Amino acid sequence: MEPTAQQTSFQGLLDGGPFAYGVELVTTRGVPALEDGAQVVRLGEALADEPRIGWLSVTDNPGGNPMLPPDWLARMLTSRRVEIVIHMTCKDLNRNGLESAAWRYAADGFNNILALTGDYPGGGYGGRAGAVFDLDSVSLTALLAAMNDGLEVTTPKGTTDHLEPTDFYVGCAVTPFKRHERELMPQLFKLARKIHCGAEWVITQLGYDMRKFHEVKLFMQWAQVDAPLIGNVYLLNRPVARLFHQNKVPGCVVTDRLLEQTEKYAAGPDKGRAFFRELAAKQLAVFKGLGFQAGYLGGVHKAETVSEIIDMAEAFGADDWKEFAKEIQYSKDDEFYLFEQDPVTGLGDVEVLNPEYEQSLQGAGRDGGKSLGYRITRAVHDRVFTPGKGAFPWLQGLYRRLEDKDDHLALKALHRIEQVSKGMAFGCQDCGDCSLPETGYLCPRVACSKTGRNGPCGGSSDGLCERQDKECLWARAYERLKAYGENADMLKGPAVFYNSDLERTSSWANLYGGRDHHAD
């Protein structure tokens, strides 16, 4: 007998079985009236009674607003047969808080985790909350993977102990709905890094261009990374479409053309209800046709609505999805695609890269990293700060001798030279654990609102930071690195964990002494 959602774990649902369905639940701010049955709990219970829904996914303070934590709602639904996925974001908790939350989830039996960087805080009592972002989605994924291996910790006696392994099934998100190459490619490279760091399944962010959804699948094939892929669908209405169009919800994209359609149908007698539900059903049908393992529905407030959309998706003909894939391509003007469009399917062709992109890799148009200052910085780094090259061995020996002698005066003088020179050149914040070589010599503490050291978050729009106050660091870094043919390698390697013990110490001394993240 074919397994059903009642018999199958979340991992089992994504492990090559029938196309699965999940639904997003958002908790509330304030204490719900439990004696009457909180509305979100009643919704979760009703969704769990729909046999075709395999899992419910609970968000973690979406939009950066304070809400009840996701495990509160998850515990309310544990008696139901449905699987639960919990979102973990890095905006509100440092690494200790995240690890503590992860132990709590594991102790309560919640092992399905979606690791996210999270939106920049959007509000808070008495003013905007301060963002944490001690970790990001990549380093959080690596932490959860380490917990699965049996976390290695140092005891008070100085010995090493291995904690009991957890059994997290860790997922990650990818945001392909970027207009420019300099934004899209770092997103895709970061996806590969997340998988290499331990992510076992992938969900897309929100958009309405099936060609871009398909490109995620093509990229994974091209980059030779493998993980089950879930397509994300949000049931639109006019107010939400306007918010997405205005970039008020980071990473969620509604283009001018789709907004026109939204306004047109929303002006009708049913306020666009039929159009929006059919659009969602068509997207689910395309995901299934493309070979995605599952579809994920958000923006629904009634279980009957979900059932209606699934009914519609499953009533389409076997090949109808191919026409829907051509129809649902609401892109921006001059939008970049990595793969050339197949004229027959209207989707991408994994065998044919974008010819302009391929040409640019050969040197044409490489000007993003040719400034004199950047060239000088690279040359200095190559000769002074690259292990085994140039003056590195001599300077390494010098710093070791000074530290062995406890020559504080000389070390302090060198640190002051470092502070002044790097402050003038990069706006250095004296973190003591420098990531400039990995970020195109753009300080993540200065140039990124989330101080990201492992790649871009999903919130940028048309090259601007999620907060709309500066260019995205990683878009700028991509252009600089591409000028030297290094863009494809920009996000390779293990996750970077910043060590706050090094704050206000010399990053030069820490590099030569093997104390910074490069030593790992």
C-alpha positions in Angstrom: 0.0 0.0 0.0 1.3 3.5 -0.8 2.3 5.3 2.3 0.0 8.2 3.4 0.8 11.4 5.2 -0.4 9.7 8.4 2.3 7.1 8.1 5.2 9.2 6.9 7.6 11.5 8.6 8.4 14.9 7.1 11.7 13.5 5.8 9.8 10.6 4.3 7.4 12.9 2.6 10.3 14.5 0.8 12.2 11.3 0.1 11.0 10.6 -3.5 7.4 9.7 -2.7 4.2 11.3 -4.1 4.0 15.1 -4.4 3.3 16.4 -0.9 1.6 19.5 0.5 2.4 21.7 3.4 0.9 24.9 4.9 2.3 27.8 6.8 1.0 29.0 10.1 1.8 32.3 11.7 1.4 32.8 15.4 0.1 36.0 17.0 1.2 38.8 19.3 -0.4 38.7 22.7 -2.0 36.0 24.8 -4.6 34.1 22.8 -8.0 33.4 24.3 -7.4 29.7 24.8 -10.6 29.0 26.6 -12.4 29.7 23.3 -9.7 28.1 21.2 -7.2 30.4 19.6 -7.9 31.1 16.0 -4.5 29.9 14.8 -4.8 26.7 16.8 -8.3 26.0 15.4 -6.8 26.6 11.9 -3.9 24.3 12.6 -6.3 21.6 13.9 -8.5 21.9 10.8 -5.6 21.7 8.5 -4.3 18.6 10.3 -7.6 17.0 9.5 -7.1 17.4 5.8 -5.4 14.1 4.9 -3.5 15.5 1.9 -1.6 18.0 4.1 1.6 16.4 5.2 3.1 19.1 7.4 2.4 22.4 9.0 5.3 25.0 9.2 5.3 27.5 12.0 7.0 30.9 11.5 9.4 32.7 13.8 8.5 36.4 14.2 8.0 37.1 10.5 8.7 40.6 9.4 10.8 41.0 12.5 7.8 41.6 14.8 7.4 40.0 18.2 5.0 37.1 18.4 4.4 33.9 20.3 7.4 31.5 19.7 6.8 28.8 17.1 7.1 25.9 19.6 4.1 27.2 21.5 1.9 26.5 18.6 3.7 23.3 17.7 3.0 21.9 21.1 -0.7 22.7 20.6 -0.7 20.5 17.6 1.4 17.5 18.7 -1.6 15.3 19.2 -2.5 15.6 15.5 -1.1 13.2 12.9 0.4 16.0 10.9 4.2 16.7 10.9 5.5 20.0 12.3 8.3 22.2 10.9 9.7 25.0 13.1 11.4 28.1 11.6 14.5 29.3 13.4 15.8 32.8 12.7 18.9 34.6 13.9 17.6 38.2 14.4 16.5 37.9 18.0 18.9 35.4 19.6 22.7 35.0 19.7 24.3 31.6 19.1 23.8 30.5 22.7 20.1 31.4 22.6 19.7 29.6 19.3 21.5 26.5 20.6 19.3 26.6 23.8 16.2 26.9 21.6 17.4 24.0 19.5 17.9 21.8 22.6 14.4 22.7 23.7 13.0 21.7 20.3 14.9 18.4 20.3 13.7 17.6 23.8 10.1 18.3 22.8 10.5 16.1 19.7 10.5 18.9 17.1 13.3 17.8 14.7 12.2 19.5 11.5 13.9 22.8 11.4 14.0 25.6 8.7 17.2 27.6 9.3 16.8 31.2 8.3 18.7 34.5 8.8 15.4 36.3 9.4 14.0 39.7 8.6 15.6 42.8 10.1 13.5 43.7 13.2 10.5 45.7 12.2 9.4 47.2 15.5 9.3 46.7 19.2 8.1 48.2 22.5 9.5 51.7 22.9 11.2 51.7 19.5 12.8 49.4 17.0 14.4 46.4 18.5 18.2 45.9 18.1 19.1 43.2 15.7 21.3 40.3 16.9 22.5 38.3 13.8 25.3 36.7 15.8 24.8 33.8 13.4 23.2 33.7 10.0 21.4 30.9 8.0 24.7 29.3 7.0 26.3 29.2 10.4 23.0 28.2 12.1 22.8 25.3 9.6 26.4 24.3 10.5 25.6 24.5 14.3 22.5 22.3 13.9 24.6 19.8 11.8 27.2 19.8 14.5 24.5 19.0 17.1 23.5 16.1 14.9 27.0 14.8 15.0 27.2 15.1 18.8 28.3 18.6 19.7 31.9 18.8 21.0 32.1 21.0 24.1 34.8 21.9 26.6 34.0 21.0 30.2 34.9 23.2 33.2 37.9 20.8 33.8 39.2 21.6 30.3 38.4 18.2 28.9 36.4 17.5 25.7 33.0 16.0 25.9 30.5 14.9 23.1 26.9 15.6 23.8 24.1 13.2 22.8 23.5 13.7 19.0 20.3 15.3 17.9 18.2 14.2 14.9 17.4 17.5 13.2 16.2 17.4 9.6 17.6 20.8 8.6 16.2 22.9 5.7 17.2 26.1 4.1 15.6 28.8 1.9 16.8 30.3 -1.4 15.6 33.5 -3.0 15.9 33.4 -6.8 13.7 36.4 -7.5 16.5 38.9 -8.1 16.6 41.3 -11.0 20.3 41.5 -11.5 23.1 39.0 -12.0 25.1 40.6 -9.1 22.2 39.7 -6.7 21.0 36.4 -8.1 24.4 34.6 -8.4 25.4 35.1 -4.8 22.0 33.8 -3.7 22.6 30.6 -5.8 26.1 30.2 -4.6 25.0 30.6 -1.0 22.4 27.8 -1.6 25.2 25.5 -2.5 27.1 26.5 0.6 24.1 25.8 2.8 23.8 22.3 1.5 27.5 21.7 1.9 27.2 22.9 5.5 24.4 20.5 6.3 21.1 21.6 4.8 19.1 18.6 3.8 16.1 20.2 2.0 15.4 23.5 0.3 12.4 25.8 0.1 12.1 28.7 -2.3 11.1 32.3 -1.3 8.0 33.9 -2.8 7.7 35.0 -6.3 5.5 34.5 -9.4 7.9 33.5 -12.1 8.0 29.8 -12.8 11.1 30.2 -14.9 13.0 31.5 -11.8 11.6 28.6 -9.7 12.8 26.2 -12.3 16.3 27.9 -12.3 16.8 26.8 -8.7 16.4 23.2 -9.8 18.6 23.7 -12.8 21.3 25.4 -10.7 21.4 22.5 -8.2 21.9 20.1 -11.1 24.5 22.4 -12.7 26.4 22.9 -9.3 26.0 19.2 -8.4 24.3 19.7 -5.1 21.3 17.5 -4.2 18.4 18.0 -1.8 14.6 17.8 -2.0 13.1 21.0 -3.3 9.8 22.6 -2.1 8.0 25.3 -4.1 6.5 28.2 -2.2 3.1 29.6 -3.0 1.4 32.5 -1.3 -2.3 33.0 -1.8 -2.4 36.6 -2.9 -5.0 39.3 -2.3 -4.9 43.0 -3.2 -3.4 44.4 0.1 -0.7 41.7 0.2 0.2 42.1 -3.4 0.7 45.8 -2.9 2.9 45.1 0.1 5.0 42.7 -1.9 5.2 45.1 -4.8 6.5 47.9 -2.5 9.2 45.6 -1.0 7.5 45.8 2.4 8.0 42.1 3.0 11.7 41.2 2.3 12.3 38.7 -0.3 8.7 38.5 -1.6 8.2 39.9 -5.1 5.2 41.1 -7.0 6.2 42.8 -10.2 4.4 45.7 -12.0 2.7 43.3 -14.5 1.3 41.0 -11.8 0.1 44.0 -9.7 -1.8 45.2 -12.8 -3.5 41.8 -13.0 -4.2 41.9 -9.3 -5.8 45.3 -9.4 -7.9 44.2 -12.4 -9.3 41.1 -10.8 -9.6 42.6 -7.3 -11.9 45.2 -8.7 -14.4 42.4 -9.7 -17.4 41.2 -7.8 -15.5 38.4 -6.0 -12.5 40.7 -5.2 -10.2 38.5 -7.2 -10.9 35.4 -5.2 -11.2 33.0 -8.2 -8.1 34.4 -9.9 -5.9 34.2 -6.8 -6.9 30.7 -6.0 -6.5 29.5 -9.6 -3.0 31.1 -9.7 -2.0 29.2 -6.5 -3.4 26.0 -7.9 -1.5 26.4 -11.2 1.7 27.1 -9.3 1.3 23.8 -7.4 0.6 22.0 -10.6 3.8 23.4 -12.2 5.9 22.4 -9.1 4.6 18.9 -9.4 5.3 18.8 -13.2 8.8 20.1 -12.7 9.7 17.4 -10.3 9.7 19.4 -7.1 9.1 17.1 -4.1 6.4 19.3 -2.5 4.4 22.5 -2.6 4.0 24.9 0.4 1.0 27.2 0.8 1.0 30.4 2.8 -1.5 33.2 3.2 -4.5 31.0 3.9 -6.9 31.5 6.8 -9.3 28.6 6.3 -8.7 24.9 5.8 -11.5 24.8 3.2 -9.5 27.2 1.1 -6.5 24.9 1.1 -8.7 21.9 0.2 -10.2 23.9 -2.7 -6.8 24.9 -4.1 -5.5 21.3 -3.9 -8.7 20.0 -5.5 -8.2 22.5 -8.4 -4.4 21.6 -8.7 -5.2 17.9 -8.9 -8.0 18.3 -11.3 -5.8 19.8 -14.1 -4.8 17.6 -17.0 -1.4 15.7 -16.8 0.3 18.2 -19.2 -1.6 21.4 -18.3 1.3 22.5 -16.1 3.4 23.1 -19.2 1.1 25.9 -20.3 0.9 27.3 -16.8 4.7 27.4 -16.6 4.7 29.7 -19.7 1.8 31.7 -18.5 3.1 32.4 -14.9 6.3 34.4 -15.7 5.8 37.7 -14.0 9.4 39.0 -14.3 10.9 42.5 -14.0 12.2 44.4 -17.0 15.7 43.2 -18.0 15.6 40.5 -15.4 18.8 38.3 -15.4 18.5 34.5 -15.9 21.4 32.1 -15.5 20.1 29.7 -18.1 19.0 30.5 -21.6 15.3 30.1 -22.3 14.0 27.1 -24.1 11.7 28.4 -26.8 9.5 25.3 -26.6 8.9 25.1 -22.8 9.5 28.8 -22.0 11.7 27.6 -19.1 15.4 27.3 -18.7 17.8 24.9 -20.5 20.4 23.4 -18.2 22.6 22.8 -21.3 22.8 26.4 -22.3 24.0 29.2 -20.0 23.1 32.8 -20.5 25.5 33.7 -23.4 26.1 37.2 -22.0 27.0 35.7 -18.6 29.3 33.2 -20.3 31.0 35.9 -22.3 31.5 38.0 -19.2 33.3 35.2 -17.5 35.9 35.3 -20.3 36.8 38.9 -19.3 34.3 41.1 -21.3 32.8 43.8 -19.2 34.8 43.1 -16.1 35.1 46.5 -14.5 33.6 46.1 -11.1 36.9 45.4 -9.4 39.4 47.4 -11.4 39.5 50.5 -9.1 43.0 51.5 -8.1 42.3 51.2 -4.4 40.9 47.7 -4.8 43.9 46.6 -6.9 46.3 47.9 -4.3 44.4 46.2 -1.5 44.5 42.9 -3.3 48.2 43.2 -4.1 49.0 44.0 -0.4 46.9 41.1 0.8 48.6 38.7 -1.6 52.1 39.7 -0.4 51.5 40.3 3.3 48.4 38.4 4.5 48.3 35.2 2.4 49.8 32.3 4.4 53.1 31.0 2.9 53.5 33.9 0.5 55.6 37.1 0.4 56.2 38.6 3.8 53.7 36.4 5.6 56.2 34.0 7.2 58.5 36.8 8.3 55.6 38.8 9.8 54.2 35.7 11.5 57.5 35.1 13.1 57.7 38.8 14.2 54.3 38.7 15.9 55.2 35.4 17.6 58.4 36.8 19.0 56.7 40.0 20.2 54.0 38.0 21.9 56.5 35.6 23.4 58.3 38.5 24.9 55.1 40.2 26.0 56.2 43.3 24.2 53.0 45.2 24.8 54.4 48.5 23.6 55.4 47.2 20.1 52.2 45.2 19.8 50.1 48.2 20.8 51.9 50.4 18.2 51.3 47.8 15.4 47.6 47.6 16.5 47.3 51.3 16.3 48.8 51.3 12.7 46.2 48.7 11.8 43.3 50.6 13.3 44.2 53.8 11.5 45.0 52.3 8.1 42.0 49.9 8.0 39.7 52.6 9.4 40.6 55.0 6.7 40.5 52.3 3.9 37.5 50.2 5.0 35.8 51.9 7.9 37.1 49.0 10.1 35.3 48.4 13.4 38.2 46.6 15.0 36.4 43.3 15.3 39.7 41.3 15.6 38.5 38.6 13.2 38.7 40.1 9.7 36.5 38.9 6.8 37.6 41.5 4.3 39.3 39.0 2.0 36.1 37.0 1.6 33.8 40.1 1.1 35.7 41.9 -1.6 37.3 44.2 1.0 33.9 45.6 2.1 33.6 45.4 5.9 30.5 43.4 6.8 30.0 45.4 10.0 29.9 48.6 8.0 28.4 47.6 4.6 25.8 44.9 5.7 22.8 45.6 8.0 22.9 42.0 9.2 26.8 41.9 9.4 26.6 38.8 7.1 29.9 36.9 6.7 28.5 33.9 4.9 26.7 35.4 1.9 23.6 37.6 1.2 20.3 37.5 3.0 17.2 37.3 0.8 16.0 40.8 1.5 17.8 42.9 -1.1 15.8 44.5 -3.9 17.2 45.8 -7.1 20.7 45.8 -5.6 19.7 47.7 -2.4 19.9 46.4 1.1 16.7 45.2 2.8 16.7 48.4 4.8 17.0 50.4 1.5 19.8 52.5 2.9 22.8 51.2 0.9 23.8 48.8 -1.8 23.9 45.2 -0.9 27.4 44.3 0.3 27.3 40.9 -1.5 26.2 42.4 -4.8 29.2 44.8 -4.7 31.5 42.0 -3.6 30.3 39.8 -6.5 31.2 42.4 -9.0 34.7 43.0 -7.5 35.4 39.3 -7.4 34.1 38.6 -10.8 36.6 41.1 -12.2 39.2 38.6 -11.2 37.4 35.4 -12.1 36.7 34.6 -8.5 33.0 35.0 -8.3 32.2 31.2 -8.5 34.4 30.6 -5.5 33.2 33.5 -3.4 31.0 31.4 -1.0 32.9 28.2 -0.9 34.4 26.8 2.3 33.0 26.1 5.8 30.7 28.5 7.6 32.4 31.5 9.2 31.7 31.9 13.0 32.8 35.3 14.4 34.6 34.9 17.7 33.6 37.8 20.0 36.6 37.1 22.3 38.7 38.9 19.6 36.7 42.1 19.8 39.0 45.2 20.0 42.1 43.1 19.4 44.5 43.1 16.5 43.2 41.1 13.5 46.7 41.1 12.1 48.1 39.5 15.3 45.1 37.0 15.3 45.7 36.0 11.7 49.4 35.5 12.2 48.8 33.7 15.5 46.2 31.4 14.1 43.4 32.6 16.4 40.8 33.9 13.9 38.3 32.0 11.7 40.9 31.4 9.0 42.6 29.0 11.3 39.5 26.7 11.1 
